[in-house]
Amino acid sequence: MSEIQNHSILTKVLTATVVGFLVLVFAFHYSLRQQQEQQFQTHMKDSYSRLTSELESSINSHSDWMDTLLEQLRISGNTEQFSRAMRSGDREQLDVLSRKYFELLNVNNHVTHMYFLNQQRRVILRLHQPERFGDRIERYTTLKAEQSGHITSGIELGPLGTLSLRVVSPWFENGDRIGYVELGIELEDILTDIVQNNPFDVILTINKRELTKRNWQLGQQMLKRKGSWEQLDQSIVFFPFSGIANLAGSIAGEMDKPALSSKMVKIDGKCFGLKQQSFLDVSGKEIGQLILLMDVSEDHQESKSVLYWTMGLFLILVIGVALLLYLIINRTEKARDRAEARLRLASEAIAKTVDGIIITDDKGIILEVNGAFEKVTGFTRKEAVGNKPSMLQSGMHSEQFYRDMWASIVEHGQWQGRVVNRRKNGEEYPEHLSITAISDDQGVVKNYVGVFSDISEQESLQRQFFRAQRMESLATLVGGIAHEFNNMLAGMTGNLYLAMHETKDMPDTTEKLKTVDKLSFQAAEMIKQLLAFAEKGITRKESFSAQELLQGVLEHANLSVPENIKFSVSQPQETLMLMADKTQSQQVVLNLIKNAVDAVASTSHPEISVTCALYIADQAFHQKHEQVSGDRFLCISVTDNGCGIAQEDQEKIFEPFYSTKEVGEGTGLGLAMVKPFWWLTMTRWLLKQRGTFSPDSVIWCCLHLTVNRAWTCINSSTQILIWY
């Protein structure tokens, strides 16, 4: 049963409640922060979508507008003059025809450049840079116009770091393409219009890998700008060229680390939302980052205020609940202490009782066991709890037995009696069991309590006592009869000797008298065994070696063991001395050999082996056999491959006059010649250790060196220990 803890359970509840509330506070705080973060991300996403939508719309509108300008140029009254000048490459004529038109577009519509290209895409005239001509244009829009034969537009990065919206239109004369006309407007102008009409700022960066430092610096000088190549590590700021560009240095680390989600950064004490995505040119190539930067300081401060007020109110609520719980716990603490003291007393009483206790619910599920239960059954509390008491059933009782038991419990509320159960190791043991039903105020059974005690030792002592009385009476009777019968046999054998001498001339009569004489000596041998059983024979202790013992056994065995049996003897190498009755010791081993001979009678290839060796008893041996003293034993094992000993006969093999052989083949005293009281006790213990029947048997006969004691074991499936 689990030990009752000294500290307060209610204090634990209070602590757990406060901790739970604190966890809830932090979870609530986290949830609010997540909600605010989600709102921030949504707001930035919507703003960025607005930026990209307006940028795309503005690019499309400017493209359409420049398409219209080029179309007007093609249908103007100077079309033939433009065509002749483009065919001949007359730069001056093209300049005269288009200069005013370009300047008008530049002033009114911010068109920054205008090209005339021949059929091979070589520049005939740059109106914005007339001094540069003759170079071949390899830009995507020009190549696309050449391939498709239609007007092409898109954002493109120039070699000097300019980023322009270009519209390229093929120029046809009589269906033949003779060149191209291109208009362009700086992306800066488009972005400026977007920023002026929205509550956010825009930063456009260009990857440095798309430019060379020298060309970019030349472009800056030409455009009279003061951009810094070193301001960012991986890119340069294209837009804007002043003002917010100074902020770019403060967030340079964030700008060089593109992210899918929006970020909040602090610049000069203000909070800004930052979201960026890759910026692609008309070919789909990533050339930089388009960054949205929005001042969210007011929104951020408002969110913090809401968070702090909410958390404050929630903490006040937690403190109020904790104080209420404290008052409740303080009022119930004394009652709890008294109940706990009573429970502790009951727990100690159950835990320290010598009887096993098992508590189940109304369905028979084990709820608790005590230490005595674990000691007796071998099952731990962990193994027992959650199981049913049927885990201990040995199978020795019928179903009717258990039905009667539960009928008594239902009718009277209790039952007690003797039950044979099984330990964890498989050993069966008797116990005195008392079961009581525990009911509530309404009389409904809630639990069952079983109290039991192991009565193995008491029953063993009782059996030993009864057997000792029975054997003492039997020995007295047998001894008296054997003594008187022995006297009669002495007179009979003497007269038989005289009769055979007088009838030596009568062969038939002499042969019959010899038969009677042989039977008389067999009867004398049986009387000798009866006297040994009755402990009235003559015992002569003497010192002899194991080799002498085996030599005597071997001489007799060679005469009694049939030739068809493979018989072998193994002797110890060292000399082992014993102090015992040599004749009785030999008789014990010879009886075992004789039993082995009978056991292999029906075996096709019978084998019997006798092995003699030194056995050193260990601590485990003495713990199991406390009655045996000493450590050195001579162990003689008799092994056969015969029929073995049946399970139902194992309990009876030491009973005097008990034999499984045919009538006339055995007296039943072979194993009953030495102290049967000890044999029976050890037999029951060892038979429980081994279990079922096996056809093979190994017999160990161990003689205590220098002390007149011995024990024997029948191994394989059966073990029997004998000592004297």
C-alpha positions in Angstrom: 0.0 0.0 0.0 1.4 3.4 -0.9 2.8 5.5 1.9 0.7 8.5 3.0 2.7 11.7 2.4 3.2 14.1 5.3 2.8 17.3 3.4 -0.6 18.8 2.6 -2.4 17.6 -0.5 -4.5 20.8 -0.4 -1.3 22.9 -0.4 -0.4 21.0 -3.6 -3.7 21.8 -5.0 -3.2 25.5 -4.3 0.2 25.4 -5.7 -0.9 23.6 -8.8 -3.8 26.0 -9.2 -1.6 29.1 -8.9 0.9 27.5 -11.3 -2.0 26.7 -13.7 -3.2 30.2 -13.6 0.3 31.5 -14.2 0.6 29.2 -17.2 -2.8 30.4 -18.3 -1.6 34.0 -18.0 1.5 33.3 -20.1 -0.7 31.4 -22.6 -3.1 34.3 -22.7 -0.2 36.7 -23.1 1.2 34.6 -25.9 -2.2 34.3 -27.6 -2.6 38.1 -27.5 0.9 38.6 -28.9 0.2 36.0 -31.6 -3.1 37.8 -32.4 -1.3 41.1 -32.6 1.4 39.6 -34.7 -1.2 38.1 -37.0 -2.9 41.4 -37.4 0.5 43.1 -38.1 1.3 40.4 -40.7 -2.1 40.8 -42.3 -1.8 44.6 -42.4 1.7 44.4 -43.9 0.5 41.8 -46.4 -2.4 43.9 -47.5 -0.2 47.0 -47.8 2.4 45.1 -49.8 -0.4 43.7 -52.1 -1.6 47.2 -52.6 2.0 48.3 -53.5 2.5 45.5 -56.0 -1.0 46.0 -57.4 -0.5 49.7 -57.9 3.0 49.2 -59.3 1.7 46.6 -61.8 -1.2 48.8 -62.7 1.1 51.9 -63.2 3.5 49.9 -65.3 0.7 48.6 -67.5 -0.8 52.1 -67.9 2.5 53.7 -68.7 3.2 50.9 -71.2 -0.1 51.4 -72.9 0.4 55.1 -73.0 3.8 54.8 -74.6 2.4 52.3 -77.0 -0.1 55.0 -78.0 2.7 57.5 -78.4 4.7 55.3 -80.7 1.6 54.5 -82.7 0.9 58.2 -83.2 4.5 58.6 -84.3 4.0 55.9 -86.9 0.8 57.4 -88.4 2.1 61.0 -88.3 2.6 63.0 -91.5 6.4 62.4 -91.3 6.2 58.6 -91.6 7.9 58.5 -95.0 10.7 60.8 -93.9 11.2 58.7 -90.7 11.4 55.6 -92.9 13.9 57.0 -95.3 16.1 58.3 -92.5 16.0 54.9 -90.7 16.8 53.1 -93.9 19.8 55.4 -94.7 20.9 55.7 -91.1 20.6 59.5 -91.4 21.1 60.6 -87.7 20.7 64.3 -88.4 17.4 63.8 -90.2 16.0 61.6 -87.4 17.1 64.2 -84.8 15.4 67.0 -86.8 12.2 65.0 -87.1 11.9 63.8 -83.5 13.8 66.2 -81.3 10.9 68.5 -80.4 8.6 65.5 -79.9 11.0 63.9 -77.5 11.6 67.1 -75.5 7.8 67.6 -75.3 7.4 64.1 -73.9 10.3 64.6 -71.5 8.9 67.8 -70.0 5.3 66.8 -69.8 5.4 63.1 -69.4 8.9 62.3 -67.9 10.0 60.2 -70.9 13.7 59.9 -70.2 15.0 58.3 -73.4 14.1 57.6 -77.0 16.0 55.2 -79.4 16.0 54.7 -83.2 17.5 51.3 -84.2 18.2 49.8 -87.6 17.1 46.3 -88.7 20.2 44.8 -87.0 19.3 46.5 -83.6 22.2 48.9 -83.9 21.6 52.4 -82.5 21.1 55.0 -85.1 20.2 57.8 -82.7 19.8 58.2 -78.9 17.9 61.4 -78.5 18.8 61.6 -74.8 22.5 60.8 -75.5 23.1 61.7 -79.2 26.8 61.3 -78.8 26.4 57.5 -78.2 25.4 55.5 -81.4 26.4 52.4 -83.4 26.3 49.9 -80.5 24.1 46.8 -80.8 21.2 46.5 -78.3 20.8 43.0 -76.8 18.1 43.8 -74.2 15.2 41.4 -73.7 12.5 43.8 -74.9 14.4 44.5 -78.1 15.0 40.8 -78.8 11.4 40.0 -78.0 10.2 42.7 -80.4 12.5 41.2 -83.1 11.1 37.7 -82.5 7.5 38.6 -82.3 7.3 41.5 -84.6 5.0 43.3 -82.1 5.4 46.0 -79.5 7.1 44.7 -76.4 7.4 46.4 -73.0 8.8 45.7 -69.5 11.2 46.8 -66.7 14.9 46.4 -67.6 18.1 47.2 -65.9 20.6 49.2 -67.9 24.4 48.7 -67.7 24.9 51.9 -65.8 22.4 51.0 -63.1 19.4 52.6 -64.5 16.0 50.8 -64.1 13.5 51.8 -66.8 10.2 50.9 -68.2 11.0 50.3 -71.9 8.6 50.0 -74.9 10.1 48.8 -78.2 8.0 49.0 -81.4 9.1 47.5 -84.7 9.0 50.1 -87.6 7.5 48.8 -90.8 7.6 50.2 -94.4 5.3 48.6 -96.9 5.2 45.5 -94.7 9.0 45.2 -94.3 10.6 45.7 -90.9 13.3 48.3 -91.3 14.1 49.1 -87.7 12.8 49.8 -84.2 11.7 52.8 -82.1 12.0 52.7 -78.3 10.7 54.9 -75.6 11.6 54.7 -71.9 10.6 56.1 -68.5 12.6 55.8 -65.3 11.0 53.4 -62.7 11.8 56.1 -60.1 9.0 58.3 -61.5 6.5 55.5 -61.2 7.5 54.6 -57.6 7.5 58.3 -56.6 3.9 58.6 -57.7 2.9 55.5 -55.7 4.7 56.7 -52.5 3.0 60.1 -52.7 -0.4 58.5 -52.7 0.1 55.9 -50.0 0.9 55.9 -46.2 4.1 53.8 -46.7 7.5 54.2 -48.2 9.2 52.1 -50.8 12.8 51.1 -51.1 14.1 49.3 -54.2 17.5 47.7 -54.1 19.5 46.2 -57.0 21.8 43.2 -56.5 25.4 44.1 -56.9 26.0 40.9 -58.9 24.0 42.5 -61.7 26.3 45.5 -62.0 29.9 46.5 -62.0 31.1 49.2 -59.6 32.7 51.2 -62.3 29.7 51.3 -64.6 27.4 52.1 -61.7 29.6 55.0 -60.6 29.7 56.3 -64.1 25.9 56.2 -64.2 25.6 58.1 -61.0 27.9 60.8 -62.3 26.0 61.0 -65.5 22.6 61.2 -63.7 24.2 63.6 -61.1 23.3 61.3 -58.2 25.2 60.5 -55.0 24.5 56.9 -54.4 26.8 54.8 -52.2 28.1 51.4 -53.4 29.2 50.5 -49.8 25.9 51.3 -48.0 24.7 47.7 -48.2 26.8 44.5 -48.4 25.0 42.6 -51.2 23.0 45.3 -53.0 22.8 49.1 -53.8 19.8 51.4 -53.1 18.1 52.3 -56.4 15.1 54.1 -55.0 14.8 56.6 -53.4 18.0 58.5 -54.0 17.7 60.7 -50.9 15.6 61.1 -47.7 14.5 57.6 -46.7 17.6 56.2 -48.3 19.4 57.2 -45.1 17.1 54.8 -43.2 18.4 52.0 -45.4 21.7 52.1 -43.6 19.8 51.5 -40.3 18.1 48.4 -41.6 20.9 47.2 -43.8 21.1 43.9 -42.0 17.4 43.2 -42.5 17.4 44.2 -46.2 20.2 41.8 -47.0 18.2 38.9 -45.4 15.0 38.4 -47.4 12.1 36.7 -45.4 8.7 35.5 -46.3 7.0 37.1 -43.3 7.0 40.8 -42.3 9.4 42.1 -39.7 9.2 44.9 -37.2 12.3 47.1 -36.9 13.2 50.1 -34.8 14.7 53.2 -36.4 15.4 56.3 -34.3 13.0 55.2 -31.6 10.2 54.5 -34.0 8.7 51.1 -35.0 8.5 50.3 -38.7 7.0 47.4 -40.4 9.2 45.9 -43.1 8.2 43.5 -45.8 10.2 42.6 -48.9 10.0 40.4 -51.9 12.2 39.7 -54.9 11.9 42.2 -57.7 11.9 40.7 -61.2 12.7 42.3 -64.6 10.7 41.6 -67.7 12.5 38.3 -68.3 11.6 37.0 -64.9 15.1 37.3 -63.5 15.5 38.4 -59.9 17.5 41.7 -60.0 16.8 43.1 -56.5 14.4 43.5 -53.6 11.2 45.6 -53.5 10.8 46.7 -49.8 7.8 48.2 -48.2 8.5 50.3 -45.0 5.6 51.5 -42.9 5.6 53.6 -39.7 3.5 51.5 -37.3 4.6 53.3 -34.1 1.1 54.4 -33.1 -0.4 51.0 -33.8 2.4 49.2 -31.9 2.0 51.5 -28.9 -1.8 50.9 -28.9 -1.3 47.2 -29.1 1.1 47.3 -26.1 -1.4 49.3 -24.1 -4.2 46.8 -24.8 -1.9 43.9 -23.9 -0.7 45.4 -20.6 -4.2 46.3 -19.5 -5.6 42.9 -20.4 -2.7 41.1 -18.6 -3.2 43.4 -15.6 -6.9 42.5 -15.3 -6.1 38.9 -15.7 -3.5 38.9 -13.0 -5.9 40.6 -10.6 -8.4 37.8 -11.3 -5.7 35.2 -10.7 -4.7 36.8 -7.4 -8.4 36.9 -6.3 -8.9 33.2 -7.1 -5.7 32.3 -5.3 -6.8 34.2 -2.2 -10.2 32.5 -2.2 -8.5 29.1 -2.5 -6.2 30.0 0.4 -9.1 30.8 2.7 -10.8 27.6 1.8 -7.7 25.5 2.4 -7.0 27.3 5.7 -10.4 26.3 7.0 -10.1 22.7 6.0 -6.4 22.1 7.0 -7.1 20.9 10.6 -9.8 18.5 9.5 -7.4 17.2 6.8 -4.6 16.7 9.4 -6.9 14.6 11.6 -8.1 12.5 8.7 -4.5 12.1 7.5 -3.4 10.9 11.0 -6.1 8.2 11.0 -5.3 7.2 7.5 -1.5 7.0 8.3 -2.3 4.8 11.3 -4.4 2.4 9.2 -1.8 2.4 6.5 1.0 1.5 8.9 -1.1 -1.3 10.5 -1.8 -2.8 7.0 1.7 -2.4 5.8 3.4 -4.0 8.8 1.0 -6.9 9.4 2.5 -10.4 8.9 -0.6 -11.5 7.0 -1.0 -10.8 3.3 -3.7 -8.2 2.5 -5.3 -7.6 -0.9 -8.0 -5.0 -1.6 -10.1 -5.0 -4.8 -13.0 -3.0 -6.2 -16.5 -4.3 -6.6 -15.5 -6.0 -9.9 -12.5 -7.8 -8.4 -9.8 -5.6 -9.8 -6.8 -5.4 -7.4 -6.4 -1.9 -6.0 -3.8 -2.4 -3.3 -1.6 -5.1 -1.7 0.7 -5.0 1.3 4.3 -6.1 1.7 3.3 -9.5 3.1 1.4 -10.2 -0.1 4.6 -9.5 -2.1 6.7 -11.7 0.2 4.3 -14.7 0.2 3.2 -14.7 -3.5 6.4 -13.3 -5.2 4.4 -10.8 -7.2 5.3 -7.1 -6.8 2.7 -4.5 -6.1 3.1 -3.1 -9.6 2.4 -6.6 -11.1 -0.6 -7.1 -8.9 -2.5 -3.8 -9.1 -4.9 -3.7 -12.0 -4.9 -7.5 -12.2 -7.4 -10.0 -10.6 -6.9 -12.4 -7.7 -7.4 -15.2 -10.1 -3.7 -14.6 -11.1 -2.9 -16.7 -7.9 -5.2 -19.7 -8.8 -3.4 -23.0 -8.8 -6.1 -25.0 -10.6 -6.5 -27.3 -7.6 -10.1 -26.2 -6.9 -13.1 -26.7 -9.0 -15.4 -24.0 -10.3 -18.1 -25.2 -7.8 -15.6 -24.4 -5.0 -15.4 -20.8 -6.1 -19.1 -20.5 -6.8 -19.8 -21.7 -3.2 -17.2 -19.2 -1.9 -18.8 -16.2 -3.6 -22.3 -17.3 -2.7 -21.2 -17.2 1.0 -19.7 -13.7 0.5 -22.9 -12.4 -1.2 -25.1 -13.9 1.5 -23.1 -13.4 4.6 -20.6 -10.7 3.5 -17.6 -12.8 4.3 -15.9 -16.2 3.7 -13.0 -18.0 5.2 -11.3 -21.3 4.6 -8.3 -23.1 3.2 -7.2 -22.4 -0.4 -4.2 -23.7 -2.4 -2.8 -20.9 -4.6 0.3 -20.6 -6.8 3.3 -18.3 -6.3 4.9 -16.3 -9.1 7.6 -19.0 -9.5 4.9 -21.7 -10.0 5.1 -23.2 -6.6 1.8 -24.2 -5.0 1.2 -23.3 -1.4 -1.8 -23.6 1.0 -3.1 -20.5 2.7 -5.9 -19.6 5.2 -8.0 -17.0 3.4 -10.6 -14.6 4.8 -12.6 -12.4 2.4 -14.8 -9.6 3.6 -17.2 -7.4 1.5 -17.0 -3.6 2.3 -20.3 -1.8 1.6 -21.3 1.9 1.6 -24.1 3.5 3.6 -26.7 2.2 1.0 -25.4 -1.3 1.3 -23.8 -1.4 -2.1 -20.5 -3.3 -2.1 -17.6 -1.1 -3.1 -14.6 -3.2 -2.2 -13.5 -6.6 -1.1 -10.7 -7.2 1.4 -8.8 -10.5 1.5 -6.5 -11.4 4.4 -4.4 -14.6 4.1 -1.5 -16.4 5.7 0.8 -19.0 4.3 0.2 -22.2 6.2 2.7 -24.3 4.3 5.0 -24.7 7.3 2.2 -25.5 9.7 0.8 -28.2 7.4 4.3 -29.6 6.8 5.0 -29.9 10.5 1.6 -31.5 11.0 2.2 -34.0 8.2 5.6 -34.8 9.7 4.1 -35.3 13.1 1.4 -37.6 11.8 3.9 -39.5 9.7 6.3 -39.8 12.5 3.6 -41.3 14.7 2.5 -43.6 11.9 6.0 -44.7 11.0 6.9 -45.2 14.7 4.0 -47.5 15.1 4.7 -49.3 11.9 8.4 -49.6 12.8 7.5 -51.1 16.2 5.1 -53.6 14.6 7.5 -54.5 11.8 10.5 -54.8 14.1 8.6 -57.2 16.5 7.3 -59.3 13.6 10.7 -59.4 11.8 12.5 -60.4 15.0 10.2 -63.3 15.8 10.0 -64.3 12.1 13.8 -64.2 12.0 14.0 -66.7 14.9 11.6 -69.0 13.1 13.7 -68.8 9.9 16.8 -69.7 11.8 15.2 -72.9 13.0 13.8 -73.6 9.6 17.1 -73.2 7.8 18.9 -75.4 10.3 16.4 -78.2 9.9 16.5 -77.7 6.1 20.3 -78.2 6.2 19.9 -81.5 8.2 17.1 -82.7 5.9 19.2 -82.1 2.8 22.1 -84.0 4.4 19.9 -86.9 5.2 18.3 -87.0 1.8 21.4 -86.5 -0.3 20.7 -89.9 -1.9 17.2 -88.6 -3.0 17.9 -86.0 -5.8 14.3 -85.0 -6.3 13.7 -84.4 -2.7 17.1 -82.6 -2.3 16.2 -80.3 -5.2 12.9 -79.3 -3.6 14.7 -78.7 -0.3 17.2 -76.4 -2.0 14.3 -74.4 -3.4 12.9 -74.0 0.1 16.3 -73.1 1.4 16.7 -70.4 -1.3 13.3 -68.9 -0.5 14.3 -69.0 3.2 17.4 -66.9 2.5 15.3 -64.4 0.4 12.9 -64.1 3.3 16.0 -63.5 5.5 17.1 -60.7 3.2 13.7 -59.1 3.4 13.7 -59.4 7.2 17.1 -57.7 7.2 15.5 -54.8 5.3 12.6 -54.8 7.7 15.0 -54.6 10.6 16.9 -51.8 8.9 13.7 -49.9 8.3 12.7 -50.4 11.9 16.3 -49.1 12.9 16.9 -52.3 14.8 19.6 -53.5 12.5 23.3 -53.3 13.4 25.0 -50.1 12.1 28.8 -50.1 11.9 30.4 -46.7 11.2 33.9 -46.9 9.6 36.2 -44.7 7.6 36.5 -45.6 3.9 37.3 -43.9 0.6 35.0 -43.2 -2.3 37.0 -45.5 -4.5 36.4 -48.4 -2.0 32.7 -47.6 -2.0 32.5 -47.7 -5.8 34.6 -50.8 -6.0 32.2 -52.7 -3.7 29.2 -51.4 -5.7 30.9 -52.4 -9.0 31.5 -56.0 -7.8 27.9 -56.5 -6.9 26.6 -54.5 -9.9 28.6 -56.7 -12.4 26.6 -59.7 -11.2 23.2 -58.0 -11.2 23.3 -55.8 -14.3 22.4 -57.6 -17.5 24.9 -57.7 -20.3 22.7 -55.9 -22.8 22.8 -52.8 -20.7 25.7 -50.3 -21.4 27.0 -49.8 -17.9 29.8 -47.3 -17.0 31.4 -46.0 -13.8 33.4 -42.8 -13.4 35.5 -42.4 -10.2 37.0 -39.2 -8.7 40.7 -38.5 -9.2 41.3 -37.4 -5.6 40.9 -39.6 -2.6 37.7 -38.6 -0.7 37.2 -40.2 2.7 33.8 -40.8 4.4 32.7 -42.0 7.9 29.5 -44.1 7.5 28.2 -47.6 7.4 29.9 -49.0 4.3 27.4 -51.8 3.8 24.4 -49.5 4.1 26.0 -46.9 1.8 26.7 -49.6 -0.8 23.2 -50.9 -0.4 21.7 -47.4 -1.1 23.6 -47.1 -4.4 22.9 -50.7 -5.4 19.2 -50.2 -4.8 19.3 -47.1 -7.1 21.1 -49.2 -9.7 18.6 -52.0 -9.4 15.8 -49.5 -9.9 17.6 -48.1 -13.0 17.9 -51.7 -14.4 14.2 -52.1 -14.0 13.5 -48.7 -15.6 15.5 -49.5 -18.8 14.0 -53.0 -19.2 11.8 -51.9 -22.1 14.4 -49.5 -23.7 15.9 -50.6 -27.0 19.4 -49.3 -26.2 19.6 -49.3 -22.4 22.3 -47.2 -20.7 23.2 -46.8 -17.0 26.1 -44.6 -15.8 27.4 -44.1 -12.3 29.5 -40.9 -11.7 31.3 -40.0 -8.5 32.6 -36.4 -7.9 33.3 -33.8 -5.2 30.4 -31.4 -4.5 31.0 -28.1 -2.7 27.8 -26.6 -1.2 27.2 -22.9 -1.8 25.3 -20.3 0.2 22.2 -20.8 -1.9 22.2 -24.6 -1.1 22.4 -23.9 2.6 19.6 -21.3 2.4 17.3 -24.0 0.8 18.5 -26.8 3.1 19.1 -25.3 6.5 19.1 -28.8 8.2 22.2 -29.9 6.2 25.6 -28.9 7.7 29.0 -28.9 6.1 30.2 -27.9 2.7 32.0 -30.9 1.2 30.0 -33.8 -0.2 30.7 -36.9 -2.3 28.1 -36.8 -5.1 27.3 -40.1 -6.7 24.9 -39.7 -9.7 23.1 -42.7 -11.3 21.8 -41.9 -14.8 19.5 -44.0 -16.9 17.5 -43.6 -20.1 14.6 -45.5 -18.9 10.9 -44.8 -18.3 11.4 -42.4 -15.4 8.9 -41.8 -12.5 5.3 -40.9 -13.2 4.0 -37.7 -11.6 1.3 -39.6 -9.6 4.0 -41.9 -8.1 6.5 -39.3 -7.0 4.8 -38.5 -3.7 4.7 -42.3 -2.7 8.2 -43.7 -3.7 9.4 -43.4 -0.1 6.4 -45.1 1.4 7.4 -48.5 2.9 6.1 -51.5 0.9 5.0 -49.2 -2.0 6.2 -50.4 -5.4 5.2 -49.9 -9.1 6.7 -53.3 -10.0 4.9 -56.5 -10.6 4.1 -58.7 -7.6 7.2 -60.7 -6.5 9.7 -58.3 -8.2 10.2 -55.9 -5.4 9.6 -55.4 -1.6 9.0 -51.7 -1.7 11.7 -51.1 0.9 14.6 -50.1 -1.4 14.3 -46.3 -0.8 12.7 -46.7 2.6 15.8 -48.0 4.2 17.0 -44.7 5.5 15.2 -42.0 7.4 11.9 -41.5 5.5 10.8 -38.5 7.5 13.6 -36.4 5.9 13.1 -37.9 2.5 9.4 -37.0 2.4 10.0 -33.4 3.5 12.6 -32.8 0.8 10.7 -34.8 -1.8 7.7 -32.5 -1.6 9.9 -29.4 -1.9 11.9 -30.6 -4.9 9.0 -32.1 -6.8 7.4 -28.6 -6.8 10.6 -27.2 -8.3 10.7 -29.4 -11.3 7.2 -30.1 -12.5 6.1 -32.7 -15.1 7.1 -36.2 -15.9 10.1 -37.0 -18.2 11.2 -40.5 -19.4 14.9 -39.9 -18.5 16.1 -39.7 -14.9 19.4 -38.8 -13.2 19.8 -39.9 -9.5 22.3 -38.0 -7.3 23.4 -39.6 -4.1 25.6 -37.2 -2.0 27.4 -38.5 1.0 28.7 -35.9 3.6 32.5 -36.3 3.7 33.6 -37.7 7.2 30.0 -37.4 8.5 27.4 -40.2 8.3 24.9 -38.3 6.2 23.7 -38.5 2.6 21.1 -37.1 0.2 19.9 -38.1 -3.2 18.3 -36.3 -6.1 16.3 -37.6 -9.1 16.8 -35.0 -11.8 15.4 -34.2 -15.3 11.7 -33.5 -14.6 11.8 -35.0 -11.1 14.2 -34.4 -8.1 14.1 -36.3 -4.8 16.4 -35.5 -1.9 17.4 -38.2 0.6 19.6 -37.8 3.6 20.7 -39.9 6.6 
